[in-house]
Amino acid sequence: MGAGHDHAHGAGAAGAPGRTRIAVALGITSAVLVAQVVGSILTGSLALLVDTVHMLTDVAGLAVALVAQVLIARPPTQRRTWGLVRVEVLAAAAQAAALLVVALVVVIEGIRRIAEPPEVPGGMLLVFGVVGLVGNAVSLVVLAGGRGDSLNLRAAFLEVLNDAIGSVAVILAGLAIWLWGFQQADLIASALVAALIVPRAVVLLRDAGRILLESTPPQLDLSEVRRHLEEQEHVVAVHDLHASTLGTGTHQLTAHVVIEEACFRDGHAPRILDALQACAAEHFPVALEHATFQLEPPGHSAHEGRTHA
């Protein structure tokens, strides 16, 4: 006997408000990108160029995030029974990979410029840094309210947050050049932006990889899940227990549950199944509403393959 709850899978945690937030942030970031492209050409600043490339990545990332937010809202089909909830995970992984490439390019260009640092107009660099910071600040306000709703929105928020920090570095470099003629500040600022990019990209890749590899959600202790299920009345043992994350806010649990053989004859089995479903949905740090349990009599596991444990 097996059972699972029937839920809508493709709605997405953030929904329409999430799409609106990302769309507004995309429009603002795109406008700032155009301004910074002009600034990079006029100043020749590596720090501003890095921040511009970073912002280009942000624009691409926000565009992908917006498309992903639309796709994950599509309902499931016969061929895609979970809908497209994993699109947001793929989008986050793509953003992280792009950021690592940007960081590598920064390092290479920075080394090339050490020997021949170009003259950078500090005042102009300062102006474009302020423009970038203002645009990023507005985007952060737009995205802040929804960053906890999905991995997609979290990735978008972190994109803009790190870009804002990059704009601060550009402003500081512009001030140092403008006030004291310290041209090396441009290289220092570009290195700082690169240093900010790498840890964030690694964290995003780690989180996306954990979901794609169907690892147990980090909030769950699977041994505790097993123990609690086995404490349910008439449950003898639990084996072949698996838990994974499909997308933001969507987790699944499967288990083979051995119950007393008499329960199949006296009508207890359906009640045990209800208790197991309620336990999975309500007891643990993440709601395991997509839970499927196979109820078995003692000795049934001897007939299963060796991959069941």
Phi and psi restraints in degrees (value plus and minus 20) as a CYANA .aco file:
   2 GLY   PHI    -152.7  -112.7
   2 GLY   PSI     135.3   175.3
   3 ALA   PHI    -176.6  -136.6
   3 ALA   PSI     134.0   174.0
   4 GLY   PHI    -170.6  -130.6
   4 GLY   PSI     135.3   175.3
   5 HIS   PHI     -96.9   -56.9
   5 HIS   PSI     124.9   164.9
   6 ASP   PHI    -119.9   -79.9
   6 ASP   PSI      92.8   132.8
   7 HIS   PHI    -149.3  -109.3
   7 HIS   PSI     140.8   180.8
   8 ALA   PHI     -95.3   -55.3
   8 ALA   PSI     110.6   150.6
   9 HIS   PHI    -123.3   -83.3
   9 HIS   PSI     -41.5    -1.5
  10 GLY   PHI    -123.0   -83.0
  10 GLY   PSI     -12.3    27.7
  11 ALA   PHI     -89.1   -49.1
  11 ALA   PSI     -51.5   -11.5
  12 GLY   PHI      60.5   100.5
  12 GLY   PSI     121.5   161.5
  13 ALA   PHI     -90.3   -50.3
  13 ALA   PSI     -54.5   -14.5
  14 ALA   PHI    -109.6   -69.6
  14 ALA   PSI     -51.9   -11.9
  15 GLY   PHI      42.0    82.0
  15 GLY   PSI    -172.6  -132.6
  16 ALA   PHI     -79.9   -39.9
  16 ALA   PSI     -61.9   -21.9
  17 PRO   PHI     -78.1   -38.1
  17 PRO   PSI     -57.1   -17.1
  18 GLY   PHI     -84.5   -44.5
  18 GLY   PSI     -61.5   -21.5
  19 ARG   PHI     -83.0   -43.0
  19 ARG   PSI     -61.0   -21.0
  20 THR   PHI     -83.9   -43.9
  20 THR   PSI     -64.2   -24.2
  21 ARG   PHI     -79.8   -39.8
  21 ARG   PSI     -65.9   -25.9
  22 ILE   PHI     -86.7   -46.7
  22 ILE   PSI     -59.3   -19.3
  23 ALA   PHI     -83.3   -43.3
  23 ALA   PSI     -63.3   -23.3
  24 VAL   PHI     -84.2   -44.2
  24 VAL   PSI     -66.0   -26.0
  25 ALA   PHI     -82.3   -42.3
  25 ALA   PSI     -56.7   -16.7
  26 LEU   PHI     -83.9   -43.9
  26 LEU   PSI     -63.0   -23.0
  27 GLY   PHI     -83.0   -43.0
  27 GLY   PSI     -64.6   -24.6
  28 ILE   PHI     -85.2   -45.2
  28 ILE   PSI     -66.8   -26.8
  29 THR   PHI     -84.0   -44.0
  29 THR   PSI     -56.8   -16.8
  30 SER   PHI     -84.0   -44.0
  30 SER   PSI     -60.4   -20.4
  31 ALA   PHI     -84.5   -44.5
  31 ALA   PSI     -62.9   -22.9
  32 VAL   PHI     -86.2   -46.2
  32 VAL   PSI     -56.0   -16.0
  33 LEU   PHI     -78.4   -38.4
  33 LEU   PSI     -64.9   -24.9
  34 VAL   PHI     -79.4   -39.4
  34 VAL   PSI     -63.6   -23.6
  35 ALA   PHI     -83.5   -43.5
  35 ALA   PSI     -60.0   -20.0
  36 GLN   PHI     -93.7   -53.7
  36 GLN   PSI     -50.4   -10.4
  37 VAL   PHI     -80.9   -40.9
  37 VAL   PSI     -65.5   -25.5
  38 VAL   PHI     -80.5   -40.5
  38 VAL   PSI     -64.7   -24.7
  39 GLY   PHI     -82.7   -42.7
  39 GLY   PSI     -59.8   -19.8
  40 SER   PHI     -83.1   -43.1
  40 SER   PSI     -59.1   -19.1
  41 ILE   PHI     -88.7   -48.7
  41 ILE   PSI     -62.2   -22.2
  42 LEU   PHI     -93.5   -53.5
  42 LEU   PSI     -56.3   -16.3
  43 THR   PHI    -114.9   -74.9
  43 THR   PSI     -49.0    -9.0
  44 GLY   PHI      51.2    91.2
  44 GLY   PSI      -2.4    37.6
  45 SER   PHI     -97.5   -57.5
  45 SER   PSI     110.1   150.1
  46 LEU   PHI     -89.3   -49.3
  46 LEU   PSI     -59.4   -19.4
  47 ALA   PHI     -80.8   -40.8
  47 ALA   PSI     -64.4   -24.4
  48 LEU   PHI     -90.2   -50.2
  48 LEU   PSI     -55.4   -15.4
  49 LEU   PHI     -83.5   -43.5
  49 LEU   PSI     -63.4   -23.4
  50 VAL   PHI     -82.5   -42.5
  50 VAL   PSI     -64.8   -24.8
  51 ASP   PHI     -84.1   -44.1
  51 ASP   PSI     -53.8   -13.8
  52 THR   PHI     -88.6   -48.6
  52 THR   PSI     -65.1   -25.1
  53 VAL   PHI     -82.7   -42.7
  53 VAL   PSI     -60.8   -20.8
  54 HIS   PHI     -79.9   -39.9
  54 HIS   PSI     -62.5   -22.5
  55 MET   PHI     -88.6   -48.6
  55 MET   PSI     -54.1   -14.1
  56 LEU   PHI     -81.0   -41.0
  56 LEU   PSI     -61.3   -21.3
  57 THR   PHI     -82.9   -42.9
  57 THR   PSI     -58.9   -18.9
  58 ASP   PHI     -81.4   -41.4
  58 ASP   PSI     -65.0   -25.0
  59 VAL   PHI     -80.9   -40.9
  59 VAL   PSI     -66.2   -26.2
  60 ALA   PHI     -82.9   -42.9
  60 ALA   PSI     -62.5   -22.5
  61 GLY   PHI     -84.0   -44.0
  61 GLY   PSI     -62.5   -22.5
  62 LEU   PHI     -85.8   -45.8
  62 LEU   PSI     -57.5   -17.5
  63 ALA   PHI     -84.2   -44.2
  63 ALA   PSI     -64.3   -24.3
  64 VAL   PHI     -83.5   -43.5
  64 VAL   PSI     -61.3   -21.3
  65 ALA   PHI     -82.6   -42.6
  65 ALA   PSI     -58.9   -18.9
  66 LEU   PHI     -85.3   -45.3
  66 LEU   PSI     -64.6   -24.6
  67 VAL   PHI     -82.6   -42.6
  67 VAL   PSI     -62.5   -22.5
  68 ALA   PHI     -82.4   -42.4
  68 ALA   PSI     -59.9   -19.9
  69 GLN   PHI     -83.1   -43.1
  69 GLN   PSI     -54.6   -14.6
  70 VAL   PHI     -91.6   -51.6
  70 VAL   PSI     -62.7   -22.7
  71 LEU   PHI     -86.8   -46.8
  71 LEU   PSI     -59.1   -19.1
  72 ILE   PHI     -91.1   -51.1
  72 ILE   PSI     -32.7     7.3
  73 ALA   PHI    -102.4   -62.4
  73 ALA   PSI     -29.4    10.6
  74 ARG   PHI     -90.9   -50.9
  74 ARG   PSI     122.1   162.1
  75 PRO   PHI     -91.6   -51.6
  75 PRO   PSI     138.6   178.6
  76 PRO   PHI     -86.2   -46.2
  76 PRO   PSI     137.5   177.5
  77 THR   PHI    -148.7  -108.7
  77 THR   PSI     158.2   198.2
  78 GLN   PHI     -83.8   -43.8
  78 GLN   PSI     -51.3   -11.3
  79 ARG   PHI    -108.2   -68.2
  79 ARG   PSI     -48.8    -8.8
  80 ARG   PHI    -143.8  -103.8
  80 ARG   PSI      64.3   104.3
  81 THR   PHI     -89.1   -49.1
  81 THR   PSI     -40.0     0.0
  82 TRP   PHI    -120.5   -80.5
  82 TRP   PSI      -9.8    30.2
  83 GLY   PHI      50.3    90.3
  83 GLY   PSI    -163.0  -123.0
  84 LEU   PHI    -140.6  -100.6
  84 LEU   PSI      19.6    59.6
  85 VAL   PHI     -84.7   -44.7
  85 VAL   PSI     -43.1    -3.1
  86 ARG   PHI    -103.1   -63.1
  86 ARG   PSI     -26.6    13.4
  87 VAL   PHI     -79.5   -39.5
  87 VAL   PSI     -59.2   -19.2
  88 GLU   PHI     -83.3   -43.3
  88 GLU   PSI     -53.1   -13.1
  89 VAL   PHI     -89.4   -49.4
  89 VAL   PSI     -63.3   -23.3
  90 LEU   PHI     -82.7   -42.7
  90 LEU   PSI     -58.8   -18.8
  91 ALA   PHI     -83.5   -43.5
  91 ALA   PSI     -64.1   -24.1
  92 ALA   PHI     -83.4   -43.4
  92 ALA   PSI     -60.2   -20.2
  93 ALA   PHI     -85.0   -45.0
  93 ALA   PSI     -59.7   -19.7
  94 ALA   PHI     -84.8   -44.8
  94 ALA   PSI     -61.2   -21.2
  95 GLN   PHI     -81.2   -41.2
  95 GLN   PSI     -64.5   -24.5
  96 ALA   PHI     -83.2   -43.2
  96 ALA   PSI     -63.0   -23.0
  97 ALA   PHI     -82.5   -42.5
  97 ALA   PSI     -60.7   -20.7
  98 ALA   PHI     -83.6   -43.6
  98 ALA   PSI     -59.0   -19.0
  99 LEU   PHI     -85.5   -45.5
  99 LEU   PSI     -57.3   -17.3
 100 LEU   PHI     -84.6   -44.6
 100 LEU   PSI     -57.5   -17.5
 101 VAL   PHI     -84.3   -44.3
 101 VAL   PSI     -62.3   -22.3
 102 VAL   PHI     -79.2   -39.2
 102 VAL   PSI     -65.2   -25.2
 103 ALA   PHI     -80.1   -40.1
 103 ALA   PSI     -60.5   -20.5
 104 LEU   PHI     -84.3   -44.3
 104 LEU   PSI     -62.4   -22.4
 105 VAL   PHI     -82.3   -42.3
 105 VAL   PSI     -59.5   -19.5
 106 VAL   PHI     -81.3   -41.3
 106 VAL   PSI     -65.3   -25.3
 107 VAL   PHI     -80.9   -40.9
 107 VAL   PSI     -65.4   -25.4
 108 ILE   PHI     -82.9   -42.9
 108 ILE   PSI     -66.3   -26.3
 109 GLU   PHI     -88.1   -48.1
 109 GLU   PSI     -56.2   -16.2
 110 GLY   PHI     -83.2   -43.2
 110 GLY   PSI     -61.9   -21.9
 111 ILE   PHI     -84.0   -44.0
 111 ILE   PSI     -60.3   -20.3
 112 ARG   PHI     -83.5   -43.5
 112 ARG   PSI     -54.1   -14.1
 113 ARG   PHI    -105.5   -65.5
 113 ARG   PSI     -32.5     7.5
 114 ILE   PHI     -78.7   -38.7
 114 ILE   PSI     -63.5   -23.5
 115 ALA   PHI     -92.2   -52.2
 115 ALA   PSI     -55.0   -15.0
 116 GLU   PHI    -152.0  -112.0
 116 GLU   PSI      53.3    93.3
 117 PRO   PHI     -89.1   -49.1
 117 PRO   PSI     107.2   147.2
 118 PRO   PHI     -95.8   -55.8
 118 PRO   PSI     139.8   179.8
 119 GLU   PHI     -96.8   -56.8
 119 GLU   PSI     103.6   143.6
 120 VAL   PHI    -135.6   -95.6
 120 VAL   PSI     105.1   145.1
 121 PRO   PHI     -90.6   -50.6
 121 PRO   PSI      88.9   128.9
 122 GLY   PHI     -80.9   -40.9
 122 GLY   PSI     -62.2   -22.2
 123 GLY   PHI     -81.7   -41.7
 123 GLY   PSI     -64.8   -24.8
 124 MET   PHI     -87.4   -47.4
 124 MET   PSI     -58.4   -18.4
 125 LEU   PHI     -81.8   -41.8
 125 LEU   PSI     -60.4   -20.4
 126 LEU   PHI     -81.4   -41.4
 126 LEU   PSI     -63.7   -23.7
 127 VAL   PHI     -81.2   -41.2
 127 VAL   PSI     -67.4   -27.4
 128 PHE   PHI     -89.9   -49.9
 128 PHE   PSI     -49.9    -9.9
 129 GLY   PHI     -84.4   -44.4
 129 GLY   PSI     -61.2   -21.2
 130 VAL   PHI     -85.7   -45.7
 130 VAL   PSI     -62.1   -22.1
 131 VAL   PHI     -77.8   -37.8
 131 VAL   PSI     -65.2   -25.2
 132 GLY   PHI     -83.2   -43.2
 132 GLY   PSI     -61.7   -21.7
 133 LEU   PHI     -85.5   -45.5
 133 LEU   PSI     -62.7   -22.7
 134 VAL   PHI     -82.0   -42.0
 134 VAL   PSI     -65.7   -25.7
 135 GLY   PHI     -81.8   -41.8
 135 GLY   PSI     -62.7   -22.7
 136 ASN   PHI     -85.6   -45.6
 136 ASN   PSI     -58.4   -18.4
 137 ALA   PHI     -82.2   -42.2
 137 ALA   PSI     -62.1   -22.1
 138 VAL   PHI     -84.6   -44.6
 138 VAL   PSI     -63.2   -23.2
 139 SER   PHI     -83.4   -43.4
 139 SER   PSI     -57.4   -17.4
 140 LEU   PHI     -83.0   -43.0
 140 LEU   PSI     -61.7   -21.7
 141 VAL   PHI     -81.7   -41.7
 141 VAL   PSI     -60.5   -20.5
 142 VAL   PHI     -85.6   -45.6
 142 VAL   PSI     -61.5   -21.5
 143 LEU   PHI    -106.2   -66.2
 143 LEU   PSI     -40.1    -0.1
 144 ALA   PHI     -77.0   -37.0
 144 ALA   PSI     -62.3   -22.3
 145 GLY   PHI     -86.0   -46.0
 145 GLY   PSI     -39.7     0.3
 146 GLY   PHI    -134.8   -94.8
 146 GLY   PSI     -13.3    26.7
 147 ARG   PHI     -87.3   -47.3
 147 ARG   PSI     -40.6    -0.6
 148 GLY   PHI    -109.4   -69.4
 148 GLY   PSI     -21.3    18.7
 149 ASP   PHI    -102.1   -62.1
 149 ASP   PSI     -48.5    -8.5
 150 SER   PHI    -179.4  -139.4
 150 SER   PSI     139.1   179.1
 151 LEU   PHI     -82.4   -42.4
 151 LEU   PSI     -54.5   -14.5
 152 ASN   PHI     -82.0   -42.0
 152 ASN   PSI     -70.5   -30.5
 153 LEU   PHI     -87.7   -47.7
 153 LEU   PSI     -54.2   -14.2
 154 ARG   PHI     -83.7   -43.7
 154 ARG   PSI     -63.3   -23.3
 155 ALA   PHI     -82.1   -42.1
 155 ALA   PSI     -62.7   -22.7
 156 ALA   PHI     -83.8   -43.8
 156 ALA   PSI     -62.3   -22.3
 157 PHE   PHI     -82.1   -42.1
 157 PHE   PSI     -64.9   -24.9
 158 LEU   PHI     -85.8   -45.8
 158 LEU   PSI     -54.9   -14.9
 159 GLU   PHI     -75.4   -35.4
 159 GLU   PSI     -72.5   -32.5
 160 VAL   PHI     -91.3   -51.3
 160 VAL   PSI     -57.3   -17.3
 161 LEU   PHI     -80.4   -40.4
 161 LEU   PSI     -67.1   -27.1
 162 ASN   PHI     -87.0   -47.0
 162 ASN   PSI     -52.8   -12.8
 163 ASP   PHI     -86.9   -46.9
 163 ASP   PSI     -56.6   -16.6
 164 ALA   PHI     -83.3   -43.3
 164 ALA   PSI     -61.7   -21.7
 165 ILE   PHI     -83.8   -43.8
 165 ILE   PSI     -57.9   -17.9
 166 GLY   PHI     -82.1   -42.1
 166 GLY   PSI     -58.5   -18.5
 167 SER   PHI     -84.9   -44.9
 167 SER   PSI     -56.8   -16.8
 168 VAL   PHI     -82.4   -42.4
 168 VAL   PSI     -61.6   -21.6
 169 ALA   PHI     -82.8   -42.8
 169 ALA   PSI     -59.5   -19.5
 170 VAL   PHI     -83.6   -43.6
 170 VAL   PSI     -62.4   -22.4
 171 ILE   PHI     -81.3   -41.3
 171 ILE   PSI     -65.5   -25.5
 172 LEU   PHI     -84.0   -44.0
 172 LEU   PSI     -59.6   -19.6
 173 ALA   PHI     -84.3   -44.3
 173 ALA   PSI     -62.1   -22.1
 174 GLY   PHI     -81.1   -41.1
 174 GLY   PSI     -61.8   -21.8
 175 LEU   PHI     -83.3   -43.3
 175 LEU   PSI     -64.8   -24.8
 176 ALA   PHI     -82.5   -42.5
 176 ALA   PSI     -60.1   -20.1
 177 ILE   PHI     -91.5   -51.5
 177 ILE   PSI     -63.4   -23.4
 178 TRP   PHI     -86.6   -46.6
 178 TRP   PSI     -62.6   -22.6
 179 LEU   PHI    -104.8   -64.8
 179 LEU   PSI     -59.0   -19.0
 180 TRP   PHI    -142.1  -102.1
 180 TRP   PSI     -22.2    17.8
 181 GLY   PHI      49.6    89.6
 181 GLY   PSI       3.3    43.3
 182 PHE   PHI    -103.6   -63.6
 182 PHE   PSI      67.6   107.6
 183 GLN   PHI     -85.7   -45.7
 183 GLN   PSI     -47.7    -7.7
 184 GLN   PHI     -85.9   -45.9
 184 GLN   PSI     -35.1     4.9
 185 ALA   PHI     -79.9   -39.9
 185 ALA   PSI     -49.8    -9.8
 186 ASP   PHI     -84.2   -44.2
 186 ASP   PSI     -63.4   -23.4
 187 LEU   PHI     -88.4   -48.4
 187 LEU   PSI     -58.8   -18.8
 188 ILE   PHI     -83.1   -43.1
 188 ILE   PSI     -63.1   -23.1
 189 ALA   PHI     -84.7   -44.7
 189 ALA   PSI     -59.8   -19.8
 190 SER   PHI     -85.7   -45.7
 190 SER   PSI     -57.1   -17.1
 191 ALA   PHI     -86.1   -46.1
 191 ALA   PSI     -57.4   -17.4
 192 LEU   PHI     -83.6   -43.6
 192 LEU   PSI     -63.5   -23.5
 193 VAL   PHI     -81.8   -41.8
 193 VAL   PSI     -62.9   -22.9
 194 ALA   PHI     -82.4   -42.4
 194 ALA   PSI     -59.8   -19.8
 195 ALA   PHI     -85.6   -45.6
 195 ALA   PSI     -50.1   -10.1
 196 LEU   PHI     -94.7   -54.7
 196 LEU   PSI     -50.7   -10.7
 197 ILE   PHI     -89.5   -49.5
 197 ILE   PSI     -64.9   -24.9
 198 VAL   PHI     -82.1   -42.1
 198 VAL   PSI     -72.5   -32.5
 199 PRO   PHI     -79.2   -39.2
 199 PRO   PSI     -59.7   -19.7
 200 ARG   PHI     -85.0   -45.0
 200 ARG   PSI     -61.1   -21.1
 201 ALA   PHI     -84.8   -44.8
 201 ALA   PSI     -60.0   -20.0
 202 VAL   PHI     -84.0   -44.0
 202 VAL   PSI     -62.0   -22.0
 203 VAL   PHI     -83.5   -43.5
 203 VAL   PSI     -63.6   -23.6
 204 LEU   PHI     -82.4   -42.4
 204 LEU   PSI     -63.3   -23.3
 205 LEU   PHI     -83.4   -43.4
 205 LEU   PSI     -59.7   -19.7
 206 ARG   PHI     -82.1   -42.1
 206 ARG   PSI     -67.1   -27.1
 207 ASP   PHI     -85.8   -45.8
 207 ASP   PSI     -62.4   -22.4
 208 ALA   PHI     -86.4   -46.4
 208 ALA   PSI     -61.1   -21.1
 209 GLY   PHI     -83.9   -43.9
 209 GLY   PSI     -57.8   -17.8
 210 ARG   PHI     -81.1   -41.1
 210 ARG   PSI     -59.9   -19.9
 211 ILE   PHI     -92.6   -52.6
 211 ILE   PSI     -64.0   -24.0
 212 LEU   PHI     -85.3   -45.3
 212 LEU   PSI     -50.5   -10.5
 213 LEU   PHI    -105.7   -65.7
 213 LEU   PSI     -17.0    23.0
 214 GLU   PHI      36.7    76.7
 214 GLU   PSI      22.6    62.6
 215 SER   PHI     -92.7   -52.7
 215 SER   PSI     138.1   178.1
 216 THR   PHI     -82.6   -42.6
 216 THR   PSI     114.1   154.1
 217 PRO   PHI     -71.0   -31.0
 217 PRO   PSI     115.3   155.3
 218 PRO   PHI     -81.1   -41.1
 218 PRO   PSI     -42.2    -2.2
 219 GLN   PHI     -97.0   -57.0
 219 GLN   PSI     -31.3     8.7
 220 LEU   PHI    -122.9   -82.9
 220 LEU   PSI     115.6   155.6
 221 ASP   PHI    -122.3   -82.3
 221 ASP   PSI      86.8   126.8
 222 LEU   PHI     -84.0   -44.0
 222 LEU   PSI     -51.9   -11.9
 223 SER   PHI     -86.7   -46.7
 223 SER   PSI     -54.6   -14.6
 224 GLU   PHI     -88.9   -48.9
 224 GLU   PSI     -57.7   -17.7
 225 VAL   PHI     -81.2   -41.2
 225 VAL   PSI     -66.9   -26.9
 226 ARG   PHI     -80.4   -40.4
 226 ARG   PSI     -66.0   -26.0
 227 ARG   PHI     -80.7   -40.7
 227 ARG   PSI     -62.7   -22.7
 228 HIS   PHI     -89.5   -49.5
 228 HIS   PSI     -57.7   -17.7
 229 LEU   PHI     -85.9   -45.9
 229 LEU   PSI     -58.3   -18.3
 230 GLU   PHI     -91.0   -51.0
 230 GLU   PSI     -35.8     4.2
 231 GLU   PHI    -100.7   -60.7
 231 GLU   PSI     -29.7    10.3
 232 GLN   PHI     -87.4   -47.4
 232 GLN   PSI     126.8   166.8
 233 GLU   PHI     -79.5   -39.5
 233 GLU   PSI     114.5   154.5
 234 HIS   PHI      54.9    94.9
 234 HIS   PSI     -17.5    22.5
 235 VAL   PHI    -105.4   -65.4
 235 VAL   PSI     107.1   147.1
 236 VAL   PHI    -112.0   -72.0
 236 VAL   PSI     -63.5   -23.5
 237 ALA   PHI    -182.1  -142.1
 237 ALA   PSI     141.5   181.5
 238 VAL   PHI    -149.6  -109.6
 238 VAL   PSI     110.8   150.8
 239 HIS   PHI    -161.6  -121.6
 239 HIS   PSI     155.5   195.5
 240 ASP   PHI      30.8    70.8
 240 ASP   PSI      29.4    69.4
 241 LEU   PHI    -112.5   -72.5
 241 LEU   PSI     106.4   146.4
 242 HIS   PHI    -157.0  -117.0
 242 HIS   PSI     121.2   161.2
 243 ALA   PHI    -158.8  -118.8
 243 ALA   PSI     120.6   160.6
 244 SER   PHI    -174.4  -134.4
 244 SER   PSI     147.9   187.9
 245 THR   PHI    -128.5   -88.5
 245 THR   PSI     109.8   149.8
 246 LEU   PHI    -110.1   -70.1
 246 LEU   PSI     -58.9   -18.9
 247 GLY   PHI    -190.7  -150.7
 247 GLY   PSI    -198.8  -158.8
 248 THR   PHI     -76.0   -36.0
 248 THR   PSI     103.1   143.1
 249 GLY   PHI      55.0    95.0
 249 GLY   PSI     -15.4    24.6
 250 THR   PHI    -141.8  -101.8
 250 THR   PSI      86.9   126.9
 251 HIS   PHI    -141.7  -101.7
 251 HIS   PSI     133.4   173.4
 252 GLN   PHI    -151.7  -111.7
 252 GLN   PSI     133.1   173.1
 253 LEU   PHI    -157.9  -117.9
 253 LEU   PSI     115.1   155.1
 254 THR   PHI    -150.6  -110.6
 254 THR   PSI     126.1   166.1
 255 ALA   PHI    -180.6  -140.6
 255 ALA   PSI     128.4   168.4
 256 HIS   PHI    -117.8   -77.8
 256 HIS   PSI     102.8   142.8
 257 VAL   PHI    -135.7   -95.7
 257 VAL   PSI      98.3   138.3
 258 VAL   PHI    -107.3   -67.3
 258 VAL   PSI     103.2   143.2
 259 ILE   PHI    -141.1  -101.1
 259 ILE   PSI     145.8   185.8
 260 GLU   PHI     -78.9   -38.9
 260 GLU   PSI     117.0   157.0
 261 GLU   PHI     -79.8   -39.8
 261 GLU   PSI     -51.4   -11.4
 262 ALA   PHI     -84.8   -44.8
 262 ALA   PSI     -43.0    -3.0
 263 CYS   PHI     -85.1   -45.1
 263 CYS   PSI     -44.1    -4.1
 264 PHE   PHI     -97.6   -57.6
 264 PHE   PSI     -35.9     4.1
 265 ARG   PHI    -123.6   -83.6
 265 ARG   PSI     -50.5   -10.5
 266 ASP   PHI    -118.7   -78.7
 266 ASP   PSI     -13.1    26.9
 267 GLY   PHI      65.4   105.4
 267 GLY   PSI     -10.5    29.5
 268 HIS   PHI     -95.0   -55.0
 268 HIS   PSI     -46.8    -6.8
 269 ALA   PHI     -74.1   -34.1
 269 ALA   PSI     -68.5   -28.5
 270 PRO   PHI     -79.8   -39.8
 270 PRO   PSI     -57.8   -17.8
 271 ARG   PHI     -88.2   -48.2
 271 ARG   PSI     -56.6   -16.6
 272 ILE   PHI     -84.3   -44.3
 272 ILE   PSI     -61.3   -21.3
 273 LEU   PHI     -81.6   -41.6
 273 LEU   PSI     -62.3   -22.3
 274 ASP   PHI     -81.2   -41.2
 274 ASP   PSI     -62.1   -22.1
 275 ALA   PHI     -85.2   -45.2
 275 ALA   PSI     -59.7   -19.7
 276 LEU   PHI     -85.4   -45.4
 276 LEU   PSI     -63.0   -23.0
 277 GLN   PHI     -83.3   -43.3
 277 GLN   PSI     -63.7   -23.7
 278 ALA   PHI     -84.4   -44.4
 278 ALA   PSI     -60.4   -20.4
 279 CYS   PHI     -80.8   -40.8
 279 CYS   PSI     -67.0   -27.0
 280 ALA   PHI     -85.6   -45.6
 280 ALA   PSI     -56.2   -16.2
 281 ALA   PHI     -98.8   -58.8
 281 ALA   PSI     -45.8    -5.8
 282 GLU   PHI    -140.3  -100.3
 282 GLU   PSI     -41.5    -1.5
 283 HIS   PHI    -108.3   -68.3
 283 HIS   PSI     -47.7    -7.7
 284 PHE   PHI    -120.1   -80.1
 284 PHE   PSI     146.0   186.0
 285 PRO   PHI     -78.3   -38.3
 285 PRO   PSI     -50.0   -10.0
 286 VAL   PHI    -136.2   -96.2
 286 VAL   PSI     122.1   162.1
 287 ALA   PHI     -95.7   -55.7
 287 ALA   PSI      95.5   135.5
 288 LEU   PHI    -116.4   -76.4
 288 LEU   PSI      42.9    82.9
 289 GLU   PHI     -91.3   -51.3
 289 GLU   PSI     -46.9    -6.9
 290 HIS   PHI    -109.4   -69.4
 290 HIS   PSI      50.5    90.5
 291 ALA   PHI    -130.9   -90.9
 291 ALA   PSI     113.7   153.7
 292 THR   PHI    -144.6  -104.6
 292 THR   PSI     103.1   143.1
 293 PHE   PHI    -138.5   -98.5
 293 PHE   PSI     112.9   152.9
 294 GLN   PHI    -122.8   -82.8
 294 GLN   PSI      92.8   132.8
 295 LEU   PHI    -104.6   -64.6
 295 LEU   PSI     110.7   150.7
 296 GLU   PHI    -152.2  -112.2
 296 GLU   PSI     130.1   170.1
 297 PRO   PHI    -100.6   -60.6
 297 PRO   PSI     139.9   179.9
 298 PRO   PHI     -76.0   -36.0
 298 PRO   PSI     119.6   159.6
 299 GLY   PHI      71.2   111.2
 299 GLY   PSI     -31.9     8.1
 300 HIS   PHI     -85.5   -45.5
 300 HIS   PSI     -51.4   -11.4
 301 SER   PHI     -83.4   -43.4
 301 SER   PSI     -40.5    -0.5
 302 ALA   PHI     -85.1   -45.1
 302 ALA   PSI     -40.5    -0.5
 303 HIS   PHI    -112.6   -72.6
 303 HIS   PSI     -25.1    14.9
 304 GLU   PHI    -109.6   -69.6
 304 GLU   PSI     142.9   182.9
 305 GLY   PHI     -87.4   -47.4
 305 GLY   PSI     146.0   186.0
 306 ARG   PHI     -90.8   -50.8
 306 ARG   PSI     -34.8     5.2
 307 THR   PHI     -95.5   -55.5
 307 THR   PSI     -33.1     6.9
 308 HIS   PHI    -103.2   -63.2
 308 HIS   PSI     111.3   151.3
